[in-house]
Amino acid sequence: MRSIVIYFGLLSSILWAGGGEGTGFILAHVKDSYDWHITDIPWGKNADGTTHYLALSIPLPRILYHPKRGLSLFFITGHTAEEVQAQLEPKGYTLTPEGKLAAIDCEPILDLSLTKTAFQLLLIGLLLLWIGRKAAQLYATSAVPKGAARWLEPVILFVRDNIARPSLHEKADKFLPYLLSVFFFIWASNLLGLTPLNSNIMGNITLTFLLALITFILVQINGTKEYWAHIFWYPGAPIWLKLFMMPIELLGMFSRPFALMMRLFANIFAGHLMMLSVIGLIFILSAVLKSVAVGLGVSVFSIALGLFVMGLETLVAAIQAYIFTLLTAVFLGMAVEESH
């Protein structure tokens, strides 16, 4: 039932996009932006006879630091460059041809504005912090898990017993806080990304790169001498083979975090794009064939397929968190393993 509600919420969010705007909406929805776009409402006609749409959105704060004027915080509404430019000029800023903000007096500025991705990153971090503290307080008052602790304990034990310990053995407890943080962060991000008003931050390759980079640094810092010996001077092999294996092992050292980054990004981004494409198919075919009846007919297929994809993505949200955490534990286990 929850999936049905979420699906129809997403469907209603592009209902007013209509016609040839369907593909444009799909591409705009998966990109990062400085506002939380909800829908476009038909609002009169343009001079050329086309329909004018009024954007219904929640603007995020634009935070700029100017060396002379100091810190500025304001909100900008609208999507077109003309609408943005009209609101920037009274504040002493302008929009460059590349779409970036700049000071009219040409002074260099520091843009600290929040995008949808940055806002949701903070939102999920604060949400997990609140849930974790709540569970810790419940454990402090009772040995029997209650409330949030009752739901978190099975997941924490699963990560400890099925992910951390098989790969890290006696060193599992040392890395368990990081593994739990990664697992819950990715899982929560993926689940919130399925709701209509949330951007899917794991579909942003910048964030998956950051997670993979943290794992890479953690692996290299904790690498034992045996780990580095297998990379630069493979033990037990003749010299010619050592020289042959060195570049291969070096390449493998960087390909592991790259695979972590791309696997998470590609799976989540593709699922999000598929969901939007299935819904947008109603309006695209209706516009191409110029028939409302076609749109209604396609909607039956689209709704059924959309609900199936939504259910599949709910499963993928947990699977991708599990895979990323499992591979992180495996890579850490390879780095900290002692010589037999």
N, C-alpha and C positions, 0 to 999 in steps of 0.2 A: 504494500500500500504506500509506503514511504517513497519507493522508487517511482510510482505512478504520479504522486504529488510533485516530486522533483522534476520528472520529465515534462509534465504539463506546465510547470513554472518556466522551464527553459523554452518550451514551445511558445508560450505567450510572450516571452521576451523578444522573439523575432517576428511575432505576428504582424507588427506594423511595418517591418522592413519591406515585405512584399516584393513581388515582381523581380526585376533585374537586380534589386538591391541585395538579394539573398546571398550571392557569392561574396559581395563586398562585406556583408555583416560577418560571415564566417571568418574571413581573413582578419577583419578588425577585432573580432572577439578574442582571437588567440594571441594578439599582440599586446604588449604592455602599454599602459597609458597612465595619464595623470588624473583620471576620473573613473568612477564606477558607473559604467553605462548600463542603463536598465532597458530602455526601449526608445523608439522614435515614433512620435505621434504625428499623423498628417495635420498640417497647419496651413491651409491655403494653397495658393498656386504661385509659382515663380513667374518671372516676366516671359520666359520661353514656353509657358504652359505646363511645365512639369510640376509634380507635387512637391511642395515644400514641407520638410519634416522638422518638427521641434524635438530636440534631443532631451530626453528625460534621464538625468544622470546625477550622481553624487560626486561633486568635485573633491579632490584631495588637496591638502595644503601645499602651496608652492612656497618654499623656504629659500630665500636668496640672501647671500651676504655681499654687500657692496662695501669697498674699502672706505668710502666717505660717508655713506648713509647708514652703514651698519647692517643689522639683520632685519629683513622684511618678511612678513608672513601674510599671505593673502590667498584668495580663492579665485579661480577662473572658470567660468561656465562657457559652454559652447564647444563646437568641434572644428569649425572652419577656421582657416588662418585669419580671415577678416575679423571674425568675432573675437578671437584671442588677441589680435593686434589692437583692437579698439579698447580692450580692457588693460593692456599692458602700458600703453603710451602715457596715460595719466600718472602711472607709478614710476615712470622713468626708465622703462625697459622696452625692448622690441624683440621681434621674432626674426631670426636669421633665415635665409633660404633653406638651410638644412633642418629647420624646425627647432633649433635650440634658442634659449633665452640669452639675451645680451643687453648690456646697459647702453642707453642712447648716447651717453657721454664717452663711450668706448672704453670705459674702465673695466679691467678684468673682474669678473664676479665668480662666486662659488655657489653652485646650484646644489642645495641639499633637499630638494623637493622629494616628496614621497610618491612613488608609483604604486600601482595595484600590487605588484610583486613585493615591494618593500613593506607596504602596509600589512599584507597578509603574513609576511614573514614575522613581523612584530606581533601580530595578532595570535598566531599559532604558538609562538614562543611564550607569550604571556599566559595563554590558555593552558599549555602543558605545565608551566611553572605553578599555576594555581591548582591544577589537578594533583600534581606531585606533592605540593605542600599540604593539601587537604588530606591526601592519603597518609602522609607522614604523621599528621596530627591525630588521625583516627587510630593509627598503630600505637601512638604514644599513650592513648587512653584505654586501649583494649588489645589483648593478644589475639582476639578473634577478629579477622578482617570484616569491616562493615563499610557500607557506602561505596565510595570510589575505590577504596583499598580492596574490596571484594572483587571488583572487576579488573583491577590492575594486576593483582597477584598471579593469576594463571598465566597472563601474558609475560610478566617478568620472569616467572619460573620457566616458561617455554624458551625465552631468549637465553636464559642462563644454561639450562640443561640440554637444549637441542642445537644451540648455535655457538655459544661461547666455550663451554667445557669440551666438546668434541674436538675443537680446533686449538684451543689455548691451554687445556689441561689445568695444571696447578696455577697458571698465570691468568686464568679466566676472570677472577675477581678484580684484577688490576684494570682490565679494559672493559669490564661490564658497564660502568657508567656511560662510557662513550657509545657502546653498542646499543644500549637501551635508548639513549638520546637520539641516535640516528634512526632507530626503528620507529619510535613513537612520532618523531618529527615527520618522517616520510609518510607514514601511515595517516596521520592527522591531515597533512597537506593534501594527500590524494583524496581523502574522503571529503574534505571541505571543497576541493576543486570540482566535485560532482554536483554541487549545489548551484542554482542559477546565478546567484549574485557574487560568486567567488571566482577569481582567476586561478587557474591551475598552475601553481608556482613550480611544480616539478616538471611542467612542460616548458620551463624556461632553462635553456642550456647553461646560462650563467650560474644559476643556483646549483645545478647538478655538478658543474665543474668545481664549484667551491667545496661541495661535500667530498668529491673525489680527491681534491687537492689536500683537504684536511687528513683524509685517510692515507694518502701518499706520504705526507710529512710524518705522520704518526708511525708508519711502517719503517721509514728510513731512520728516524730517531731511535727506535727501539731495536733496530737490526743488530744481531750479534755478529761476532767475528766470523762465525761459520756461514752466516747469511751473506756477508760481503765476500767471503772466500769463494762461494759458489757463483758469484757474479763475475769477479775479476780473475780468479785463478782456480778453475774447477778442480776440486780435489780428486786424486786417484786417476787422473787422465794424463795421457802423454802431452808433451809441450805443444805439439802442433794442434792437438784437439783443444787444449786450453785457449790458445790464440783464436781458434775458430769459434769457440763457445762464448768468448767474452762479449763480442758485439751483439750476439743473439740474446744473452742474458741481460745486457744493458737495455736492449729494445724491449724485452719482456718486463723489465722494471717499470717502464713508462707506459707500456700498453695495458697493463692491468688497471690502473686508475682511469685510463681513457675508455676502456670497456665498461667500467662502472658508470662513468658519466653518460656515455652514449646509450647504454641499455636502459637506464632509468628515464632519460629524456625521451628517447624514441618511443618507448612503450606508452608513456603517459601522454605525450603530445599526440601520438597517432590515435589513441582512444578518444581524446577530447575532440580532435578534428573529425573523427568518424561520427561522433554523436551529433555535432553541429551539421555535418553534411547530410545525415539521414533526415534531420528536421528540415533543413533548407531545401531538400529535394522537393518538398511540397510546393514551395513558392517558385522555385526555379523552373520546374516543368510546367506549372500553371502559367508562368509568364511566357515561356518559349512557345507553348502551344496555344496561348491566349484562350484558355478555357478554365473556368472555375470548377466545372465538373471534373476535369482531370485532376485538379488539385485536391478535391474532396476524395476522389478515388485513390490517389496516391497516399493520402493521409492515413488510410486504413493500414496499408503496408508499412508506412513510415512509423506509425505509432507502435505497431507490433515489433518491428525491428529495433526501434528506439528503446523500448522497454527491455528487450533482450540485451542490447549493448550496455544499457545502464546497469543491469544485473551483472554482466561480465566485467564492467569497469569497477564495480564494487569489490569483486573478487580480486581483480588485478591490483587494486589499491593496496591490499594486504600482501599479495604475492611479491610485488616489487619491493616493498619494505623488507620483507623476509630475505629476498635474494641479495639486495644491497648489503644488509647486515651480515648475512652468511658469508658472502665473498670478502667483506671487510675482515671478519674473524679469521677466515682462511689465510688471507694475505698477512695478517698480523701473526698468525701461528707459524707461517713459514719464516717470518723475520726473527722471531724470538726462540725458535727451536734450537736446542743445544745439540752439540755433537754426540752421536751415539757411542 
